[in-house]
């Protein structure tokens, strides 16, 4: 399938560029060359668990309860429980990944981008994560840890399916990234991202907008899977595919 070609409204200012924060990340144009994975594929689980171990081993991360909670959630035993819950609820059903998911994380919750990304990643998707230009110590610690883990040869399959970028709000860059994606996940109100709707595409791009105080679990049902029956008929997002263990997470702070 040919990538969508965005058309931009007239704008006399030059378009800025995005900064790729992961050294091993693929070029935007080649990200879709990596096929989607199955749900809870071993390369995905191994990467999430490896990042958990990396965070637990970082003395500087122990000063931040949010990083400790994230590392705890990413342990293999935790992910295995999510997988088992999913298999019990959807035995005999066929699910396929959406493809490439673009995430816009809030700037005031430093760890949310990892939850959003990894839930989608565990669903088998390729991912692009846009981080705010408002850097924080926790965000930089996370990005550094992610980069170190992705640089290891055993996680090359995840590296070729992952991009983490940073750029000042520019609807043309957002449109450029969106043109390579199958779904967008937008956290909070974020009115600046609405301007990207001025760009026109060959096909309508599904979008999940998580309003203020949404539960993080919502991203599993929309960013994750296109649900199909075992007969191969139909094709729609299935809200029941959310693992029950995720519904206990607290409401999000305002974005």
C-alpha positions as a printed Julia matrix, in Angstrom:
255×3 Matrix{Float64}:
   0.0     0.0    0.0
   1.35    3.38  -0.96
   1.93    5.86   1.87
  -0.56    8.68   2.22
   0.53   11.93   0.64
  -0.45   14.98   2.72
  -1.23   18.31   1.12
  -0.43   21.38   3.18
  -2.18   24.75   3.35
  -0.07   27.69   2.19
   2.42   28.74   4.86
   5.26   31.21   4.18
   7.38   30.03   7.13
   9.88   27.22   6.54
   9.04   23.88   8.09
  11.26   22.93  11.02
  12.54   19.39  11.48
  12.04   16.77  14.16
  14.83   15.36  16.32
  15.1    11.59  16.53
  16.05   10.69  20.1
  16.97    7.03  19.55
  20.22    6.39  17.67
  19.07    3.0   16.34
  15.69    4.25  15.09
  14.83    3.68  11.43
  14.22    6.46   8.95
  10.6     7.55   8.82
  10.29    6.3    5.25
  11.48    2.79   6.15
   9.61    2.28   9.43
   6.76    0.48   7.68
   9.19   -2.03   6.15
   9.08   -3.97   9.44
   5.93   -6.11   9.51
   3.64   -5.92  12.56
   4.1    -8.61  15.2
   1.59  -10.84  16.91
   0.15   -9.93  20.3
   2.68  -10.29  23.12
   5.36  -11.58  20.74
   8.51  -12.65  22.57
  10.69   -9.83  21.09
   8.2    -7.29  22.46
   7.96   -8.88  25.9
  11.74   -9.29  26.12
  12.32   -5.62  25.29
   9.79   -4.37  27.85
  11.27   -6.65  30.52
  14.82   -5.54  29.62
  13.88   -1.89  30.07
  12.36   -2.75  33.44
  15.66   -4.31  34.52
  17.57   -1.3   33.17
  15.49    1.12  35.25
  15.8    -0.99  38.4
  19.59   -0.97  37.92
  19.82    2.84  37.62
  20.57    4.46  41.01
  19.34    7.85  39.77
  15.95    6.38  38.84
  15.29    5.38  42.46
  14.69    9.02  43.35
  11.55    9.07  41.2
   8.57    6.95  42.36
   7.02    7.18  38.89
  10.03    5.43  37.35
   9.94    2.72  40.02
   6.22    2.14  39.36
   6.87    1.99  35.62
   9.7    -0.51  36.05
   7.46   -2.64  38.27
   4.67   -2.63  35.68
   7.08   -3.63  32.88
   8.38   -6.79  34.59
   7.95   -9.97  32.57
   5.66  -11.45  35.23
   3.34   -8.46  34.92
   3.25   -8.66  31.12
   2.64  -12.42  31.25
  -0.41  -11.8   33.44
  -1.75   -9.35  30.85
  -1.17  -11.93  28.12
  -2.91  -14.67  30.06
  -5.89  -12.4   30.72
  -6.1   -11.56  27.04
  -5.92  -15.21  25.96
  -8.68  -16.21  28.38
 -10.99  -13.46  27.2
 -10.41  -13.94  23.48
  -9.76  -17.63  22.96
 -10.59  -18.63  19.38
 -10.63  -15.06  18.07
  -8.3   -13.56  15.51
  -6.73  -10.14  16.13
  -4.35   -8.2   13.91
  -2.23   -5.17  14.72
  -3.29   -1.78  13.39
   0.15   -1.12  11.83
   1.92    2.1   12.81
   0.67    4.18  15.75
   1.64    7.81  16.37
   1.49    8.93  20.02
   1.29   12.52  21.3
   2.13   12.36  24.99
   1.3    15.09  27.53
   4.17   17.28  28.67
   3.32   17.21  32.38
   3.26   13.43  32.94
   6.76   12.18  32.23
   6.12    8.44  32.11
   2.83    8.32  30.18
   4.53    8.11  26.8
   6.08    4.76  27.78
   2.76    3.26  28.9
   1.05    4.44  25.72
   3.89    3.21  23.52
   4.37   -0.16  25.22
   0.68   -1.06  25.29
   0.63   -0.47  21.54
   3.97   -2.26  21.11
   2.69   -5.33  22.97
  -0.22   -5.36  20.54
   2.3    -5.81  17.72
   2.31   -2.28  16.3
   5.15   -0.14  15.02
   5.28    3.14  16.94
   6.28    6.79  16.67
   6.25    8.74  19.94
   6.34   12.53  19.92
   7.75   14.06  23.1
   7.33   17.63  24.21
  10.17   20.11  23.82
   9.8    20.72  27.57
  12.47   18.3   28.7
  12.54   16.93  32.25
  14.99   14.85  34.25
  12.67   11.84  34.28
  12.06   12.01  30.55
  15.77   12.24  29.81
  16.5     9.29  32.1
  13.85    7.26  30.32
  15.02    8.18  26.84
  18.6     7.32  27.78
  17.59    3.94  29.2
  15.44    3.16  26.16
  18.29    4.05  23.82
  20.73    1.79  25.65
  18.36   -1.17  25.6
  17.44   -0.72  21.94
  21.13   -0.58  20.99
  21.6    -4.19  22.1
  21.63   -6.71  19.24
  18.98   -8.88  20.87
  16.47   -6.01  20.63
  17.12   -5.1   16.99
  13.59   -6.16  16.01
  12.14   -3.59  18.39
  14.6    -0.92  17.31
  13.45   -1.15  13.7
   9.83   -0.7   14.8
  10.31    2.28  17.15
  10.84    6.01  16.79
  10.92    8.62  19.56
  11.01   12.17  18.25
  10.89   15.71  19.58
   9.86   18.88  17.78
   8.17   22.18  18.46
   4.48   22.16  17.61
   4.24   22.4   13.83
   1.17   21.0   12.04
   3.24   20.27   8.93
   5.6    17.96  10.8
   2.62   16.36  12.49
   1.09   15.8    9.06
   4.35   14.36   7.75
   4.47   11.82  10.59
   0.74   11.13  10.37
   1.09   10.26   6.7
   3.12    7.2    7.7
   0.69    6.05  10.4
  -2.5     4.03  10.66
  -3.7     5.39  14.02
  -2.96    8.4   16.22
  -3.2     8.51  20.02
  -3.61   12.07  21.35
  -3.49   12.61  25.09
  -5.42   15.45  26.71
  -6.89   18.54  25.07
  -3.76   19.52  23.1
  -5.47   22.06  20.8
  -2.27   22.54  18.78
  -2.68   19.07  17.25
  -6.08   19.93  15.85
  -4.4    22.12  13.27
  -2.98   19.02  11.61
  -6.54   18.3   10.5
  -6.13   20.99   7.85
  -3.98   18.56   5.88
  -5.8    16.23   3.52
  -4.98   12.55   3.03
  -5.94    9.82   0.61
  -7.79    8.05   3.39
  -9.2     8.99   6.75
  -6.72    8.45   9.59
  -8.24    6.84  12.71
  -7.57    8.9   15.81
  -7.93    8.19  19.5
  -8.18   11.33  21.58
  -7.93   10.64  25.3
  -9.68   13.53  27.07
  -8.69   14.98  30.4
  -8.79   12.43  33.23
  -9.17    9.48  30.84
  -7.95    6.16  32.06
  -4.74    4.93  30.53
  -6.38    1.6   29.74
  -8.29    3.24  26.88
  -5.2     3.16  24.69
  -5.21   -0.63  24.67
  -8.55   -0.89  22.92
  -7.99    1.74  20.23
  -4.25    1.86  19.62
  -3.96   -1.87  19.72
  -6.09   -4.08  17.57
  -8.4    -4.38  14.65
 -10.6    -7.24  15.76
 -11.76   -9.93  13.35
 -13.8   -13.05  13.91
 -12.16  -16.42  13.36
 -14.07  -16.63  10.06
 -12.24  -13.53   8.82
 -15.42  -11.47   8.45
 -15.81   -7.9    9.47
 -13.24   -5.54  10.87
 -13.82   -3.03  13.63
 -12.21   -1.85  16.82
 -13.29   -4.06  19.7
 -13.53   -2.21  23.01
 -13.76   -5.47  24.93
 -10.17   -6.39  24.08
  -8.79   -4.34  26.94
  -7.15   -6.63  29.55
  -9.05   -6.47  32.82
  -5.88   -5.76  34.78
  -5.49   -2.37  33.09
  -8.84   -1.03  34.2
  -7.57   -0.54  37.75
  -5.18    2.26  36.79
  -5.96    5.7   38.21
  -7.29    8.62  36.22
  -4.69   10.73  34.47
  -3.66   14.23  35.54
  -4.73   17.09  33.34
  -2.62   17.42  30.2
